[in-house]
Amino acid sequence: MLEVDQIYHLACPASPPHYQYNPIKTIKTSTEGTLNMLGLAKRVQARMLLTSTSEVYGDPEVHPQKETYWGNVNPIGPRACYDEGKRVAETMMYAYHNQGNVDVRVARIFNTFGPRMHPNDGRVVSNFIIQALQGKDITIYGTGKQTRSFQFVDDLVEGLIRLMNGNYTLPVNIGNPDEYTVKDFAILIKELTSSNSSISILPATKDDPRQRKPDITTAKEQIGWEPRIPVREGLKKTIEYFSKELKESGEIIPTGPDASRPHNKQITRIRV
């Protein structure tokens, strides 16, 4: 029999253009994939951690978002395959916990960035940095007044390990409450990259959340965690990484907001 003590279930595309490309597979990953892992956890008596998401809160009407907030999600919108998939995955976790005595942990991850991000990820951090480094327009979808909170990947990893090895079984927000409007974040990227890029305002995407900020009281009190790396410091490391990628690969064209097939290799590069 397979010997497993802990299962970290991280599977699922998290980039909107990628998970919207094949919504059925996205839903299956969060449902069938989670069922498979829970079945394994039950058989081998392993502890299982699900990486859920701040998207379970949808377009929140409560700010900042606490774990007790049930969310405001469009169940048939373009983001539903991801949002509702993660919501039902959480339901499965606690069904197995309550009925099958499976030891579970649930992390609700907020926006995360860092080196080794895919240049064609299609989300704010990678797109803004790639555009700024190449002197291209930084594209904002919507007014730019919508807010996001960004955490560095090292803080996320520490949070997941602490949650897995702690005794708290209810969902925990893992994110940095340092909140920015998307426009202010674009200006910060311009500053850190010393870029002359212009900021271009384009039509908003459907069901794009208006605000996002975690309440991390539970993480502080239950697992002794809070982010340690300031956003600026993390961005400098990420910018350095993407600068090296551009030098090695030439031009990179970031992914737009429309559904786009994810690729194993960094695509749309032009040798110069």
C-alpha positions in Angstrom: 0.0 0.0 0.0 1.2 3.5 -0.8 2.5 5.2 2.3 1.5 8.9 2.6 1.3 11.1 5.6 0.3 14.4 4.0 -1.3 15.3 0.7 -1.1 18.8 -0.7 -3.8 19.1 -3.3 -2.8 22.1 -5.5 -4.1 20.9 -8.8 -6.2 23.4 -10.9 -5.4 26.2 -13.3 -5.8 29.6 -11.5 -5.4 32.0 -14.4 -8.9 33.2 -15.7 -7.9 32.9 -19.4 -6.5 29.4 -18.8 -9.3 28.0 -16.6 -12.0 29.5 -18.9 -10.4 27.8 -22.0 -11.7 24.5 -20.9 -14.3 25.0 -18.2 -15.4 21.4 -18.1 -11.9 20.2 -17.3 -11.5 23.0 -14.8 -14.6 21.7 -13.0 -13.5 18.1 -13.2 -10.1 19.0 -11.7 -11.8 20.6 -8.6 -14.5 17.9 -8.3 -13.2 14.5 -9.5 -9.6 15.4 -8.7 -10.6 16.3 -5.1 -12.7 13.2 -4.8 -9.7 11.1 -5.9 -7.4 12.7 -3.4 -9.9 12.4 -0.6 -10.3 8.7 -1.4 -6.6 8.3 -1.2 -6.4 10.2 2.0 -9.1 8.1 3.6 -7.4 4.8 2.5 -4.0 5.6 3.8 -5.1 7.8 6.7 -3.3 10.8 5.5 -3.9 14.5 6.3 -5.0 16.4 3.2 -4.7 20.1 2.5 -6.8 21.7 -0.3 -5.6 24.9 -1.9 -8.9 26.7 -2.3 -9.1 30.4 -3.3 -10.3 33.8 -2.5 -12.5 33.4 -5.5 -14.9 31.4 -3.3 -15.9 34.9 -2.1 -16.8 36.0 -5.7 -17.5 39.7 -6.0 -17.6 40.3 -2.3 -20.1 42.6 -0.5 -18.0 42.3 2.7 -14.6 44.0 3.0 -12.1 42.7 4.0 -13.2 39.1 3.5 -13.3 36.9 6.6 -13.6 33.1 6.4 -17.1 33.3 7.8 -18.3 35.2 4.7 -20.3 32.9 2.4 -19.5 34.9 -0.8 -21.3 36.5 -3.7 -20.7 34.2 -6.7 -22.4 34.1 -10.1 -23.0 30.3 -10.6 -23.3 30.5 -14.4 -20.8 33.2 -15.3 -17.5 32.7 -17.1 -15.6 32.4 -13.8 -18.0 29.9 -12.3 -16.1 26.8 -13.4 -13.3 27.9 -11.1 -15.2 29.7 -8.3 -17.9 27.0 -7.9 -15.5 24.2 -8.5 -13.4 25.3 -5.5 -16.5 25.9 -3.4 -17.8 22.3 -4.0 -14.2 21.1 -3.4 -14.4 22.6 0.1 -17.8 21.0 0.6 -16.3 17.6 -0.3 -13.4 18.2 2.2 -15.7 18.7 5.1 -18.1 15.9 4.0 -15.2 13.5 4.2 -14.0 15.0 7.4 -17.4 14.8 9.1 -18.5 11.4 7.7 -15.2 9.6 7.0 -13.0 11.2 9.7 -10.5 12.4 7.1 -8.1 14.9 8.6 -8.5 18.0 6.4 -7.0 21.5 6.0 -8.3 24.2 3.7 -6.3 27.3 2.6 -8.1 30.1 0.8 -5.2 31.6 -1.3 -5.3 35.3 -2.4 -3.3 36.7 -5.3 0.3 35.3 -5.2 3.3 36.2 -7.3 7.0 35.5 -7.5 9.9 34.3 -9.7 9.1 31.4 -12.1 5.6 32.7 -12.8 4.6 31.9 -16.4 5.1 35.0 -18.6 1.8 34.1 -20.3 -0.1 33.6 -17.1 -2.5 36.4 -18.1 -2.9 37.9 -14.6 -2.0 41.4 -13.3 1.5 40.9 -11.9 3.0 39.0 -14.9 1.3 41.1 -17.5 2.2 44.4 -16.0 5.8 43.5 -15.5 6.3 42.0 -19.0 4.6 45.0 -20.6 6.5 47.5 -18.5 9.9 45.9 -19.2 9.3 46.0 -22.9 7.9 49.6 -22.9 4.5 48.5 -24.1 1.2 49.8 -22.9 0.2 48.4 -19.5 -3.4 47.2 -20.0 -6.0 47.5 -17.3 -9.4 45.9 -17.9 -12.0 48.1 -16.2 -11.7 51.5 -14.5 -8.5 50.5 -12.5 -10.3 51.3 -9.3 -10.9 47.6 -8.5 -8.6 46.5 -5.7 -6.4 43.4 -5.2 -4.0 42.2 -2.5 -0.8 40.6 -3.5 1.5 38.2 -1.5 4.9 36.9 -2.3 5.2 33.2 -3.0 7.6 32.5 -0.1 5.0 33.7 2.3 2.4 31.5 0.8 4.6 28.4 1.0 5.2 29.2 4.7 1.5 29.6 5.3 0.6 26.3 3.7 3.2 24.4 5.7 2.1 26.0 8.9 -1.5 25.2 8.2 -0.8 21.6 7.2 1.2 21.0 10.4 -1.1 22.8 12.7 -4.3 21.7 14.5 -6.8 24.1 12.9 -9.3 22.3 10.6 -11.5 25.2 9.3 -10.7 27.3 6.2 -7.9 29.9 6.6 -7.2 32.9 4.4 -3.6 33.0 3.2 -2.9 36.4 1.7 -1.4 39.8 2.2 -3.8 42.5 3.3 -1.7 45.2 1.7 -4.4 46.4 -0.8 -3.9 48.3 -4.1 -6.2 49.6 -6.7 -5.2 48.0 -10.0 -4.2 51.4 -11.4 -2.0 52.2 -8.4 -0.4 48.8 -8.8 0.4 49.6 -12.5 2.0 52.8 -11.4 4.1 51.0 -8.9 5.3 48.5 -11.6 6.2 51.5 -13.8 8.2 53.0 -10.9 10.1 49.7 -10.1 10.9 49.0 -13.7 11.8 52.6 -14.6 9.5 52.1 -17.5 8.1 54.8 -19.9 5.0 52.6 -20.7 1.6 54.2 -20.9 -1.4 52.9 -19.0 -4.2 51.8 -21.3 -7.8 51.4 -19.9 -9.8 48.8 -21.7 -13.3 47.4 -21.2 -13.9 45.4 -18.0 -14.1 41.6 -18.0 -17.4 40.0 -16.9 -17.8 39.3 -13.2 -14.4 40.8 -12.3 -14.4 41.3 -8.5 -14.5 45.0 -7.5 -12.4 44.4 -4.3 -10.3 41.8 -2.7 -8.5 41.9 0.7 -8.1 39.1 3.2 -8.8 39.3 6.8 -6.0 37.2 8.2 -6.9 37.3 11.9 -7.5 33.5 11.8 -4.1 32.8 10.3 -2.4 34.9 12.9 -4.3 33.4 15.8 -4.6 29.7 14.7 -1.3 29.0 12.8 0.9 31.9 13.8 1.2 33.2 10.3 1.3 36.5 8.5 3.2 37.7 5.4 6.7 38.9 6.1 7.9 40.0 2.7 6.8 43.5 1.6 5.1 43.7 -1.8 7.9 46.0 -3.1 10.6 43.6 -2.1 8.8 40.7 -3.7 8.2 42.7 -6.9 11.9 43.5 -7.2 12.8 39.8 -7.2 10.0 39.0 -9.7 11.1 41.9 -12.0 14.7 40.6 -11.9 13.4 37.1 -12.9 11.3 38.4 -15.8 14.2 40.6 -17.0 16.4 37.5 -17.3 13.6 35.7 -19.1 13.3 38.5 -21.7 17.0 38.6 -22.3 17.0 34.9 -23.0 13.9 34.7 -25.0 13.3 37.9 -26.8 9.9 39.6 -27.0 7.0 38.1 -24.9 3.4 39.0 -25.7 1.3 38.7 -22.6 -2.0 36.8 -22.6 -5.1 38.9 -22.9 -8.4 38.5 -20.9 -10.1 36.1 -23.3 -10.0 32.3 -22.8 -6.6 31.0 -23.8 -5.1 27.6 -23.9 -2.3 27.2 -21.3 1.0 26.0 -22.7 3.8 24.0 -21.1 6.4 26.3 -22.7 6.5 30.1 -22.7 4.9 31.0 -26.0 4.4 33.9 -28.4 8.1 34.8 -28.2 9.9 36.4 -31.1 13.7 36.2 -31.4 15.3 39.6 -31.8 
